[in-house]
Amino acid sequence: MTESKKWLVMGFNSYGRENYVVGAYATEAEAKQVMAEKQKEANADHMWIAEET
């Protein structure tokens, strides 16, 4: 069985001081697109992409 990588969009809630998962995506491109859309929101938290195996 071949493991497939997942790309996680992660966020940091500065008010609650905790990390959270925005979502898991099959491709890095999809994760980048979602992250870009989420960061356009007025009160967007700090976000990044992490690779999960």
C-alpha positions as CSV (number, residue, x, y, z in Angstrom):
1,M,0.0,0.0,0.0
2,T,1.4,3.4,-1.0
3,E,1.0,6.2,1.4
4,S,-0.1,9.5,-0.2
5,K,1.0,12.8,1.2
6,K,-1.5,15.3,2.4
7,W,-0.9,19.0,2.5
8,L,-2.3,20.7,5.6
9,V,-3.2,24.4,5.8
10,M,-2.4,25.4,9.4
11,G,-3.3,28.5,11.3
12,F,-2.4,30.2,14.5
13,N,-5.1,31.8,16.6
14,S,-3.4,34.8,18.2
15,Y,-6.3,35.4,20.6
16,G,-6.5,31.8,21.8
17,R,-2.7,31.3,21.3
18,E,-3.2,27.9,19.7
19,N,-2.5,26.2,16.3
20,Y,-5.4,24.7,14.3
21,V,-5.9,22.8,11.1
22,V,-7.8,24.7,8.4
23,G,-8.0,21.7,6.2
24,A,-6.1,18.8,4.5
25,Y,-5.6,18.7,0.7
26,A,-4.3,16.2,-1.8
27,T,-2.0,18.7,-3.6
28,E,0.3,21.5,-2.5
29,A,-1.3,23.7,-5.2
30,E,-4.8,23.2,-3.7
31,A,-3.5,24.0,-0.2
32,K,-1.9,27.2,-1.5
33,Q,-5.1,28.3,-3.2
34,V,-7.2,27.7,0.0
35,M,-4.6,29.5,2.1
36,A,-4.6,32.5,-0.2
37,E,-8.4,32.7,-0.1
38,K,-8.5,32.4,3.7
39,Q,-5.8,35.1,4.1
40,K,-7.9,37.6,2.2
41,E,-10.3,37.7,5.1
42,A,-10.2,40.8,7.2
43,N,-9.0,39.2,10.5
44,A,-7.0,36.3,9.0
45,D,-4.7,34.5,11.4
46,H,-1.1,33.6,10.5
47,M,-1.3,30.6,8.2
48,W,1.2,28.2,6.7
49,I,1.3,24.9,4.8
50,A,2.7,21.7,6.3
51,E,3.3,18.4,4.6
52,E,1.9,15.3,6.2
53,T,2.7,11.7,5.2
